[in-house]
Amino acid sequence: MEDQSFRIGLLIHKYWANELNDVEKAELDAWLAIDPANAAFLAQLGDPTLMATAVDQFSRYDEKASWSKIHAAFPASKQPIVQPLRKYIYWAAAAMVTGLVGYYALKIQTTSPSKPTIIASSHLDKAPGSNKATLTLSNGKTVNLDDISNGELQESDGSRLHKQNNGGIAYAGNEDVVVQHTLSTPRGGQYCLQLPDGTRVWLNAASSITYPTAFNGKERRVKISGEAYFEVTQEANKPFIAQLNSGQQIEVLGTQFNINAYADEPTIKATLVQGSVRVRNQHGSQLLLPRQQAVFTASSNISLQQLADVESVIAWKEGKFQLDGIDLASFMRQIGRWYNVDVRFANTPSDRKLFGGTINRDVQLSTVLKALSLYGINTKLEHNVLIVE
């Protein structure tokens, strides 16, 4: 157990230093998968103020008395969560284990009884979202894509498409008759689509895209609501245009970008990952460079922001919730869409920011709520309503 704790401390140290190789990353991922509390704890290590306070407190506490409290808190039948600090001070990599010990010591010494977080019971728990979508044809017919088998499909409006092995759909792009299709994901759903030109689109929950079954004109135009990530196939003489319901549009030739245009979000955001795009509305346009984000405000102004980390914007596409710097209300809107629950705040939500780390999107809702409880955020699930207290 001592060697394992030291090893995990080293992996965590290298994780924050961005020095993990592929083998070490797989090893850390395996440890995170053992228990949701491991991932939640790693997220807490991202708060430098908390860890600095913990280590300072640890340097001043009575080791013998505090370890007695730790052993009392965790029954002997369970494996010990941490080991005494003095066994791991021989290498700087064990600094993260030091923080771990200090954190638990701090919690034992200073935490007073408080109202417990009410975690959803098993019969009230919610499964995570999954790959599911509905295809609306030009004649109004709807097709539940979960119900069809892989292979080529001939639809009643004359279109041809393929259900792929990865669960997405693709178009050949050589239709004699071009019609419009709309792919929609429900709350609790996501889907991947390959457009007729080879462009790949990932739809987040509660989103839709309307597109032609072939791009035969001078431009490639689609219409988006909700959130989508694009990898656009380059065609120099045929620009790709993503139009939003509120009138804004993004014009590209070949690039990777994300659009967040949910109706319940205060702003619309277009984030460029690679290439270049031009965002436009009725008041003007702006050219985006990689790692820039265009924000459309309620007054229709366009402001540009330079991002240090675009990975946090597209974390949803990679199957993760990114907690770093997001405000609680925004995060809970993501939770509501993905787990198909109605989120209500018992009080007016503050603008407090969450800190550090990620949570996998393939976990049960109760796992996310347990992680939030480590931030001091109390929640309870009543039927399909998640109340944040």
N, C-alpha and C positions, 0 to 999 in steps of 0.2 A: 504493500500500500504506500510505503514511503517513496519507493522508486516511482510509482505511478503518479503520486501527487507532484513530485519534482518534475516529472516529464510533462505533465499537463501545465505546470507553471511555466516551463520553458516554451511550450507551444504557444501559450497565451502571450508570453513576452514577444515571441517572433511574429505572432499574428498582428499585434499592434505596431510592430516595427516594419511590417510588410516584408518580412524575410522568409516566409514559409515556402518550402518547395512543394511539389505536387504530392509527394509521399506524406510529408508532415501535415499538409492541408487535409488530406484524406483521414489521417489519424485524428486530427482535431475535430473534423466533421463527425467522425464516428463517436467521439466522446460527447459531442453536443447532442447527438441523436439518442443517446442512452436515456436521458432524462430532460424534459423541458426546462427544469430548473437550471441546468447547466447553461443553456443558451440565454436564459433570463439573467443569470449571474454575469455572464460575459458582457451582456449589454450594460450592466451597471458599472463595469470597470471603465466604461467610456466617459464617466463623469469625473474629470480631474479634481473638482472641488471636493466631491464626496471621498475620493480615494486619499487625497492629501489630508483631509480631516481624520480619516480612519487611521492612516499610518501615524499621524501625530498623536492621536489618542492612544494608539497601541504602544508607542514608545514610552508612555507615561503610566501604563496601567500595571496592576499587580498580576504578574503572569500566573502565579500559582492559584490565586483566588479566581481569576477569570477562567482558567482551564477547568476548574472545578464546576463553574457554571456551565461551561460548554458541555462537559460530560453529563451534567444533570439534564441539560436541554435535549440531548440526543441519546436515547437509550443504548445500553451496551450491546443489544442485539443487532444494531445497525452498524455498518462500517463507519468509522470516523470520517467526518467531512474534511477536516484539516488536521495537520500535524504541527507540533511545536515549532516555532520559528527557528530556534537555534540549530535545528537539523538541516536547514536549507539555506544558510547564509553564505555558503562557500562559493556561490557563483552569482553573477549579476542577473542572470536569467530568472533566478528565484525571486526577484523583486515583485513579480506578480503574485506569487504565493504569499509573500509578506503582506501585500495589500489584501489578499483574501483573508488571512488570519486577522489582520487589523480590522477589517470590515466586520467580521463576525464578533470580534471582541467588542467593538464599538456598539453594535446592536445589542449585545447582552448587557452592557453596562448602562447604556443611556436610553434604551427604548422603554417607554412606559406603556402600560396596557392601553390599547386603543380599540376602536370599533373594528371588528374583523371584516375582511373582505368576504362577501358572499359569492362564492364560486358556483357556477351553474351545476346543479346535480345532473347525474348521468341521463336521466330521462328528459331533462330540459336542455341538454347540451346540443350544440349545433355543429354539424360536419362542415368542413371547409368547402369552398366552391370547387368546381370541376369544369372540364371541357364540355360545354353544351351551348347550343345556339339554335336559332330558327332561321330558315331561309325563306324569304317572301319573294315569289316569282312575279313576273310582269303581269300575269293574269289574276293576281290576288291569291293564288294558292300558297299555302304555307307548308313547309317541310321541316319536321323535327329531325335535325341531323343526327341526334342520338339513335334514332330508330332505323337508320339505313346502313347497309353493309358497305365495306370497302369496294372500290371499283368504279367503272364508268356508269354514269347515270344519264338517262335521257328524260328530261322533264317535259311537262305538258305544254310549256310555252316554246318548245323547240330548242331550248338550250342544252348544252352538254357539259358536264363537269365530272370530276373524279373525287370520290371520297378516299383520302390517302390513309396509309397505314398509321400515320401519327395522329389521326383523328381530324385533321383539317380537310379543306376542300381546295381544289385547283381547277382552273379553266384553261382550255387549250388556246383560246384567243382567236380561233379561225371561224367564228360563226358567220354564216351567210346572212342571218337576220340578227341584228343586235338589239337586245332588250335590257331592261334595267332590273337588277336584283338588289335586295336588301338583306344583309346578314345582321342579325340582332342577338345579343347575349342578354340573358336575364340577370337579375341580382343573384349572385352566387354562381355565375358562369363566366367563362372566358373561351376564346376560340382563335385559331390561326387560319388565315386565308391566303391563298396565292392568286393574285389577280391575273388577267389574261396576258399582261406584259411580263410576268414573272415577278413583279413586286410582291413582297410578303408583308402581310399586315397581321398584327396581334391585337385583338380586341380585349379590353378589360371588362369587368362586370358592368352590367347595365349600360351597354354601349351599342352603337350600330354603325354600319357603313353601307352606303348605296353606291352602286357602280354599274357600268355597262358590261355585258358579257364579252365584248371585244372593244379595243381602242382603235377605231378606224379613222378618226378625225385628226385634226392638227394638235390636239391636246389630250391628255389623260386626266379626266376630272372625276373625282369621287366626293361624296358628302359624308361628313362624320358628326356623330354626337357621342358624348361620353369621353372615353379615353382610348387612344390607339397608338401603337408604335409601328413605324414604317421602315422597311428597308427597300428603297425605291430603285428599280432597275434603270440604268442610265440610257436615255435616248436623247441625244443632243438636239434633235429637231422636233421633239414632241414633249413639251414640258408637262410635268405631273402637278396637278393642282388639287389640294385637299381643301374643300369648302366646308365651313362650319355653319350650323343652323342660324347663328346670330349674325352672319354676313361676312365674317373675316375669312381670309383664305391664305393658304401657304403654297407658294410656287417653288418647285424644285426641278432639277434635271436628273440627278442621281445622288441619293443621300440617305442618311439614317436620322430620324427625328421622332419625337414624341409629342402628342397633342393631348392636353387635358382640358376638356370643354364640358364638364358636367354642369348641369343647370343649377345644382345646389352649391357649387363652389363660388366664392366671391369674385374670382378672376378666371380668365382663360389663359392657359400657358402653352406655348410652343417651345420645345427645347431641342436644340440641334446637337446631335452626337457626332456626326461626320458629314463632310461636304459643305454645302451652303444652301440656304433657302432665303426667300423673300416673303415676309409676312405683310399682309395688306388688309386695310379696311377702308371705309369711306372717307377717312380723314388723311390717309397717307400710307406710306410703306416704310419698312426697315429691313435691311439686309443682316442676316444672322451669320455669325461665324461659329465654328465648333466650340462647345461649352458655353454658348450663350443661350439665354432664355428670353423670349418675348412675352410680356405680360400685357394682356388687354384688360383695361379697367372698365368699370361701369360707365365712365365718362367717354369711353371709346378711345382713350389715349393708348399709345403703344410705348412701353418702357422696356429697355434692354437691361438684363442683369448678367454679369459674368459669374459662372458657376465653377467652383473648385472641384465639384464631384457630380458629374451627370449620372453616375451609376445609381445614386439615390433616387433620381427621378424615374429611372426605368427598372427599379428593383422589382416592381410588380411583374414585369415580363419574365424575370429570372426566378419567379416563385417566392419572393420575399416581401415582407413589410420592412421598410426602412424607418427607424425611429430617430435617426440623428437630426435634431433641429426642427422636427415637425411639431406643430402645436397640437394640443390634445384634441380639439374639436375637429381638425382636419383628419387626424388619425382615426377618430371614431367614425367619421363619414366613410373612410375606407373599410373599416370593420363592418359597418352596416351593409355596404354593397356586397362584400365578399361572402358574408355569412347570412345574408338575407334577413337581417333583423332591423327593427326600428330602434334607433338610438335616441334616448332622451336624457337630458341633464336635469338632475334634481335642483341644481342652482345654475346661475349663469356661468358658462364655462369661462375659465380664465385663459389668458394668452400664454400660459406657461409652455415652455418647450420641453419635449422629451429629449433624452440624451442617449446617443450612442447605440450601436448594435442593430441587429436585424432579427426578425422572427419569421420562420418559414410559414408560407401561406397554406401548407398542406396539413396543418395541425388543427385539432378541435378548438372550438371557441374557448372552452374552459382553459386551455393552455395559454391562450393570449391573455385571458383575464388574470391568470396567475402571474404572468409577467408584469401586467399593469399594477398588480398589487404591490410589487417591489418598488414601484414609484410612489406608493402611498395613495393610489387611486382605487377607491372602493366601487364595486359594481355588483349588480344583481340582475339575473335574467328571469323575467316573469313572462311565461308563454313566449311570444315572439318579440318582446320589448326588452331591450337592454338599458338599464337605468344606471347612469354614472352619478355617483353621490359626491 
